[in-house]
């Protein structure tokens, strides 16, 4: 039981120490660029989906006329 508790505490401290580590400015820039890139990809997919839906709705309206 002591070993399990000791291992859990060691793991907790290792996580705490690693999360407090300061990132280099270049790492922060890379992370920011990745987030922006993912946001652009998501927006492009949403725009494409919206365009497809609009085209389908327009096609249905034209067929109904």
N, C-alpha and C positions, 0 to 999 in steps of 0.2 A: 504494500500500500504506500509506503514511503517513497519507493522508487517511482511509482506512477505519479504521485503528487510532485516529486522533484522534477520529473520530466515535463509535466504540465507547466510548472512554474518556469522552467528553463525555456520552454517554447514560448510562453507568454512574454518573457523578457526579450527574447530574440525578436519577436514580432514588434514589440514596443520600440526597441532600439532601431530596427530597420525602418520603421515608419517615421521616425523622427529625423532620419537622415535628410540633409538638405540636398536638393537636386542642383546640378550645375545649370547655369543659364542656357547652355546649349541643349540640355535635356528638356528644360522647360519649353524652349522654342519648338523642339521636335514634337513634344506632347501636344502643344497648341496647334501645330500644323496638322497633326494626325486628326485632332478633333474637328478642325475646320474642314479638312478633306472629307471626313465621314459625314459632316453636316451637308456639304455640297452634294455628295452622292445621294444622301437621303432626299434632299430637295429635288434633285433631278429625277429620281424615281417617282416621287410624288407628283411632279409636274407631268411626267410621261403618263402616269396612271390617269391623271385628271384629263389630259388631252384625249386619251383613248375613250374615256367615259363620255366626254363631250361629243366626240365623233360618232359614237354608237347612238347617243340620244338624237343627234342631228339626223343620222341615217334613218332612224325609226320615224321621226317626224316627217321626213320627206316621203317615206313610203306610205304614211297615213294620208298624205295629201293626195 
